[in-house]
Amino acid sequence: PFRSRCRNCTIIVVLLAIPMPYIVPALFRFRSFPLDPVVGNVEEVGDEILTERITGKKALVVGGTRGIGRGIALQLAKYGADVSVVGRNAQGGSAVVQSMQYIESESQLENQKQFEDDVKSGKRKRKHHSYAFDLSTVKGCQAFAKRLEVLGESFDYLVMTLGIWPDWENPNTADGLNKVFAIDNLARFILIQKLRKLLKPGARVMSVLASTMKTGYIDESVIKDVVTGKINEFGFGNMPELMLTAATVGDVMLEQAGKRFPEVRFIGTHPGLVATELLDNTFPKWVTKPAMTLLLFLGVLNTESACGRIHATILSSENVEKRQTTYFNFLLDGRKTINLAYDDDFGKWLWQTLEEMMIQYS
């Protein structure tokens, strides 16, 4: 009987897996905002075209030491970009740099040791760099921007993937702000402001968060209360207020940035469901690990690598030139985003509020 039950369960899982690659995209499209006919959909292209587009570009991936950011950094390096990553952990950053240098050279070199020997001997020059900074605080963001300025860095691509799910044990940063808002929103705002002068003409800024998705309704007054700290205690019951605020503020901020900095193109994306370790701060690992393994098998989750390639394709596409700010999902659809993003009065309020917070915590 036990073997029979196991066999039946296996059959059920396999049968579920067959339609999932079709069901998941259909559900995402159903829950998305309308297509943007001006922007259009990004065309899938081969490695040769991606290499032609990306080779020689200088990219900074903020949050590039793990998860989605790591996937994007590795893919940009694969297609020829000089990539810098920043995260909180120096060891993690070094590991990503090592992986980028290896993935870039694996077709020419037999193994990673040979690559490292060539670097030490001076036969090859390192193209990739890592930085370790705590970007959960205003001062941390400012210190990182200052460091890049002192080094004389400049970039064609700025990709921001830094983010966090609610941390119930330690919910606030050293500034006293909720971590989700501080990292998902305020940090990205500060980096746009402070790194703008390091961006080359025609640069592209990508923010990976929740663009294009109808994640749920939240009243404008609630968003203002979360941003200003009037609502500052969160649990499972009101977690949607926090997450919906972060998603909405992210797109409002991008739309305003596009109006203020016309020499730069801004891009918001929804990465879909990706297997990363970010959920471990919110849910027990004994829940997340088996769940992700099953969802990967069913085709519901993307890998970091697949997600990275999708974002490299969007970032280097011609579609992003169609508007100052464009929005895409992981299916490469160019879409509209939440209506509040196009409300100029709310956008101006948000921009001014974030500027005041930046000054307050400097």
Secondary structure, 3 states (H helix, E strand, C coil): CHHHHHHHHHHHHHHHHCCHHHHHHHHHHHCECCECCCCCCCCCCCHHHHHHHHCCCEEEEECCCCHHHHHHHHHHHHCCCEEEEEECCHHHHHHHHHHHHHHHHCCCCCCHHHHHHHHHHCCCCCCCEEEECCCCCHHHHHHHHHHHHHCCCCEEEEEECCCCCCCCCCCECCCCCEHHHHHHHHHHHHHHHHHHHHEEEEEEEEEECCCCECCCCCCHHHHHHHHHCCCCCCCCCCHHHHHHHHHHHHHHHHHHHHHHCCCCEEEEEECCCECCCHHHHCCCHHHHHHHHHHHHHHCCCECHHHHHHHHHHHHCCHHHHCCCEEEEECCCCEECCCHHHHCHHHHHHHHHHHHHHHHHCC
